[in-house]
Amino acid sequence: MAFLVPCAPRHGRVRAANRPPPPRSGGRRAPFATRCRLETHQAPAPWSRLSPELRQQRDALARQVEELVGVDRGIFAMDGDDRRAAEKALAQLEALNPNREPLLYLNELVADRWRLLYTNLTIVGRRRALLNLSPSSRFGFAMLGELYQVVHPLPTDSSVNSGRSENIVELVVLGTHHGTYRVDADYSPDPADRARVLVQRTGTTLRPESLVELLGNERRQLIDQIFDPTGYLDITYVDELYRIGRDSCGHLFFMKRVVEAGSSE
């Protein structure tokens, strides 16, 4: 469920800008090691909502971040002062987190469709050149559209303690070829930490077939490497509208719940 990428290989240049301190567990963990089951609530949960005053603060911080990062969501080059200001605002939002143990109510709080608003993961250097990946301000071989994550609820069967998620990346190649790249993954709550999920990629799909041919094997392998979510994700903020996560490599993901038309949220 970590949204984009595991730790960059030694010779790569996919990196997190302004990476925070090392994760509190002290290092990367095997996603599906033997472990006890974490009890989660399947009934409607009394999870917390922000007060009206704190909701106003949340909305102001979220607007500030979106104004600073623009449509490219921090993935490409971004002014350093703007990035620091955005991440400061997100740290302030994390301090307001009304749900400190979100995995107790994972199906109610987290299972949903989410859209990426910001990440400090950047794709630069040789990798960006190989993909010929361009920001929204200029034309290139390939451009990113929206990036989504779909988290499916944990099964109600008490013998099963893993769920499914999909990361969906919209792509436009040569300005006219539209498609999607999807990463399927299994996730499992970490019984030692009620804000952490362990993630293992299970497969990838690139559609339509014409996009597979346009990208070629080398680009496809690179995309698979960049968007591999294997590792863990700490959910550091979640409410009825927004979610913040920090993964096993210090990458930060700020996401907004996709609210269906007619919803009261």
C-alpha positions in Angstrom: 0.0 0.0 0.0 3.0 2.3 0.0 2.2 4.3 -2.9 5.1 4.4 -5.3 8.6 3.1 -4.8 10.9 1.1 -2.5 14.4 2.2 -1.6 16.3 3.4 -4.7 19.1 1.1 -5.9 22.7 2.2 -5.3 23.1 3.6 -8.8 19.6 5.0 -9.3 18.4 8.5 -8.9 14.9 8.0 -7.8 15.0 9.7 -4.4 13.0 11.4 -1.7 13.6 15.1 -1.4 14.2 16.3 2.2 14.0 12.7 3.5 12.8 12.6 7.2 14.7 10.7 9.9 15.0 6.9 9.6 11.7 5.0 10.3 11.2 4.1 13.9 11.6 0.3 13.4 15.2 0.8 12.6 15.2 -0.6 9.1 13.3 -2.4 6.3 11.3 -5.5 7.2 10.3 -8.5 5.3 6.6 -7.7 4.4 5.1 -11.1 5.1 7.3 -12.7 7.9 5.6 -15.0 10.4 3.5 -12.9 12.8 0.4 -12.8 15.0 -2.9 -11.5 13.7 -3.8 -7.9 14.6 -7.3 -7.6 15.8 -9.3 -5.2 13.6 -12.9 -4.0 14.1 -15.3 -5.2 11.3 -18.4 -3.4 12.8 -19.0 0.3 12.1 -16.3 2.0 14.1 -16.4 5.1 16.4 -13.3 6.5 14.6 -12.6 10.1 15.4 -13.4 13.2 13.3 -11.8 16.6 13.7 -13.7 19.4 15.5 -15.0 22.2 13.3 -12.2 24.4 14.4 -9.5 21.8 13.6 -11.2 21.0 10.3 -10.7 24.6 9.3 -7.0 24.3 10.1 -6.8 21.1 8.1 -8.5 22.6 5.1 -6.2 25.6 5.2 -3.1 23.4 5.4 -4.3 21.2 2.6 -5.0 24.2 0.4 -1.5 25.6 1.1 0.1 22.3 0.1 -1.9 22.0 -3.2 -1.0 25.6 -4.1 2.7 25.1 -3.4 3.1 21.8 -5.3 0.9 22.4 -8.4 -0.2 19.8 -10.9 3.0 17.8 -10.9 2.6 16.9 -7.2 6.3 17.2 -6.4 7.4 14.4 -8.6 9.6 16.6 -10.8 11.8 19.6 -10.1 10.3 21.9 -7.5 11.5 25.0 -5.8 13.3 24.0 -2.6 11.6 26.6 -0.4 8.2 25.6 -1.7 8.9 21.9 -1.0 10.0 22.7 2.5 6.9 24.8 3.1 4.7 22.1 1.8 6.3 19.5 4.0 6.1 21.8 7.0 2.4 22.2 6.4 2.0 18.4 6.2 3.9 17.9 9.4 1.5 20.4 11.1 -1.4 18.3 9.6 0.1 15.1 11.0 0.1 16.7 14.5 -3.7 17.1 14.1 -4.2 13.4 13.4 -7.5 12.4 15.0 -6.9 8.6 14.4 -3.6 7.5 16.0 -4.3 3.8 15.6 -6.0 3.7 12.2 -5.5 -0.1 11.7 -8.1 -0.8 14.4 -10.6 0.6 11.9 -8.8 -0.1 8.7 -11.9 -1.0 6.6 -13.8 2.1 7.7 -10.9 4.5 7.6 -8.5 3.4 4.9 -10.2 1.0 2.5 -11.3 3.3 -0.3 -10.1 5.1 -3.5 -7.4 7.8 -3.0 -5.8 10.3 -5.3 -2.2 11.5 -4.9 -1.8 15.2 -4.2 1.9 15.3 -3.2 5.0 13.2 -2.8 8.6 14.0 -2.0 9.7 11.1 -4.2 11.3 12.6 -7.3 12.2 10.9 -10.6 15.4 12.6 -11.9 18.6 12.0 -13.9 19.2 9.0 -16.0 15.8 7.4 -15.2 13.8 10.4 -16.2 15.9 10.7 -19.3 15.4 7.1 -20.3 11.6 7.4 -19.8 11.6 10.9 -21.5 9.1 11.8 -18.8 8.0 15.4 -18.9 6.3 17.7 -16.4 3.0 19.2 -17.3 4.6 22.4 -18.5 6.3 20.9 -21.5 5.7 18.2 -24.1 7.7 14.9 -24.0 7.6 11.3 -24.9 5.6 10.4 -21.8 3.5 12.4 -19.3 1.9 11.4 -16.0 -1.9 11.8 -15.5 -3.6 11.2 -12.2 -2.2 8.7 -9.7 -4.7 6.7 -7.7 -4.6 4.0 -5.0 -7.5 1.6 -4.4 -7.4 -0.1 -1.0 -9.8 -3.1 -0.7 -11.2 -4.0 2.8 -9.7 -6.8 4.8 -11.8 -9.9 4.5 -14.2 -10.6 7.3 -12.9 -14.2 7.5 -10.9 -14.2 10.8 -8.4 -16.7 9.3 -7.3 -14.1 6.7 -5.2 -11.1 7.7 -4.2 -9.6 4.4 -6.0 -7.4 1.9 -5.5 -6.2 -1.7 -4.6 -2.8 -3.1 -4.0 -1.4 -6.6 -1.9 1.6 -7.5 -3.0 3.1 -10.8 -0.9 5.5 -12.9 -2.4 7.3 -15.8 0.0 7.7 -18.7 0.0 9.7 -22.0 2.6 8.7 -24.6 3.4 10.9 -27.6 0.4 13.1 -26.7 -2.2 10.8 -28.1 -1.8 7.3 -26.6 -3.6 7.1 -23.3 -3.3 4.2 -20.9 -2.8 3.0 -17.4 -0.1 1.2 -15.5 -1.5 -0.8 -12.5 0.4 -2.3 -9.6 -1.3 -5.1 -7.6 -0.2 -5.7 -4.1 -1.1 -7.5 -0.9 -1.0 -5.7 2.4 -1.1 -6.9 6.0 -1.4 -5.0 9.3 1.8 -5.0 11.4 0.7 -6.5 14.7 3.4 -4.6 16.5 2.3 -1.2 15.2 -1.3 -0.1 14.8 -0.4 2.6 12.2 1.8 0.4 9.9 0.9 -2.0 7.0 3.4 -4.3 5.3 3.2 -4.5 1.5 4.2 -7.0 -1.1 3.8 -6.4 -4.9 2.0 -9.3 -6.6 1.8 -8.2 -10.2 1.7 -5.3 -12.8 -0.4 -4.6 -15.8 0.1 -2.0 -18.6 -2.8 -1.3 -20.9 -3.6 -1.0 -23.8 -1.3 -3.3 -25.7 -0.2 -0.5 -28.0 1.3 1.2 -25.0 3.4 -1.9 -24.2 4.8 -1.8 -27.7 5.5 2.0 -27.6 7.4 1.8 -24.3 9.4 -1.3 -25.0 11.0 -3.7 -22.6 13.6 -1.4 -21.1 11.2 1.3 -20.2 8.7 -1.2 -18.9 11.2 -2.8 -16.6 12.2 0.6 -15.3 8.6 1.6 -14.6 8.2 -1.7 -12.7 11.2 -0.9 -10.6 10.1 2.7 -9.9 6.5 1.9 -8.9 7.2 -1.2 -6.8 5.5 -0.6 -3.4 7.1 -3.5 -1.5 8.1 -2.5 2.0 5.9 -0.9 4.7 3.8 2.2 5.1 3.1 4.2 8.3 -0.3 5.9 8.2 0.6 9.2 10.0 -2.7 11.0 9.3 -6.1 9.9 8.2 -9.6 11.3 8.4 -12.8 11.3 6.2 -11.0 13.3 3.5 -7.2 13.1 3.6 -4.4 10.6 4.3 -0.7 10.9 4.8 1.7 8.0 4.7 5.5 7.6 5.1 7.1 4.5 3.6 10.1 2.3 4.5 12.4 4.6 2.5 11.2 7.9 4.0 8.9 8.8 1.0 5.9 10.9 1.9 2.5 10.6 0.3 -0.4 13.0 0.7 -3.6 11.7 -0.7 -7.2 12.7 -0.9 -10.2 10.4 -0.7 -12.1 10.2 -3.9 -15.6 11.1 -2.8 -18.5 9.8 -4.9 -21.0 12.3 -6.2 -23.9 12.8 -3.8 -21.8 11.8 -0.8 -22.3 13.9 2.4 -18.5 14.0 3.0 
